[in-house]
Amino acid sequence: MNLKNTKNFATNIRKNIIYTAYKAGSKSAHIGGALSIADIIAVLYSNIIKIKKTRTLDDKRDRFILSKGHACLALYSALVEKKIIKKKDLETFETDGSYLLGHPIINKLSGIEFSTGSLGMGLSLGIGVAIAAKKKNRSHKVFVLMGDGECNEGSVWEAIMCACHFKLDNMVIIVDKNNLQQTGRNSEIMDLKSLTNKFKSFGCHTIEIDGHDYKKLFNSITKKTLNRPKVIVAKTIKGKGIKLFENDNNWHHSIITKTIYKDILKKI
């Protein structure tokens, strides 16, 4: 892993997120959850996921599924950095006729593998893709990025049982554990206690790490496992990288003014 390139990639993702949210204006955007996964997305797209503009339909490509679809600005921003979509297209976010909506809508030519955003569904999609790869003897990987609040959904645990049953060692599940969801703290809404222990109890190879540590993310994602899926519980900070937004759930979904935008650019 090239640490300098990864850091630059993450910084550019954050700049793109803020730029897009600012341009969206009153249409607004989910900012906090996009920023919390920026480092995870940077490690994946700058080092691990095999995808490029000329091969977005290649059957051998790795698959990435953003189950927490409301954090789509991080995905769109990474696709800009990979030159799969154009930066100017970010200005069309949430406008009529745009292919960049508030939740990802399938557009494989643009690097968007599935329509997501109905929480609890992305993992099941990933399992289907991973099973298909096994049946076809394909070597590509399947990466699913979920939110910790999303783990309130019972479908997540049904899917995990399935993933373990079919020994899907070709998939990596990453949980963005920022401890917040739309209406408050996870501990107050639905306290699942230790997510790490829960995933372990289902039979997953489970690792808990700092979700903003590039080296730990890279090593955890690329470490091989046999006969079972890998789950990385990534401890993150909602709004990470912008002090004004960090751990402030008001920025789960809000509007960036021109004054705020200019101030952020000076500090990012």
Secondary structure, DSSP 8 states (H G I E B T S, - for coil): --HHHHHHHHHHHHHHHHHHHHHHGGG-B--HHHHHTHHHHHHIIIII----GGGTT-TTS-EEEESSGGGHHHHHHHHHHTTSS-GGGGGGTTSTT-S--SS---BGGGTB-S---STT-HHHHHHHHHHHHHHTT----EEEEEETGGGGSHHHHHHHHHHHHTT-TTEEEEEEE-SEETTEEHHHH-----HHHHHHHTT-EEEEEETT-HHHHHHHHHS--SSS-EEEEEE--TTTT-TTTTT-GGGSSB---HHHHHHHHHH-
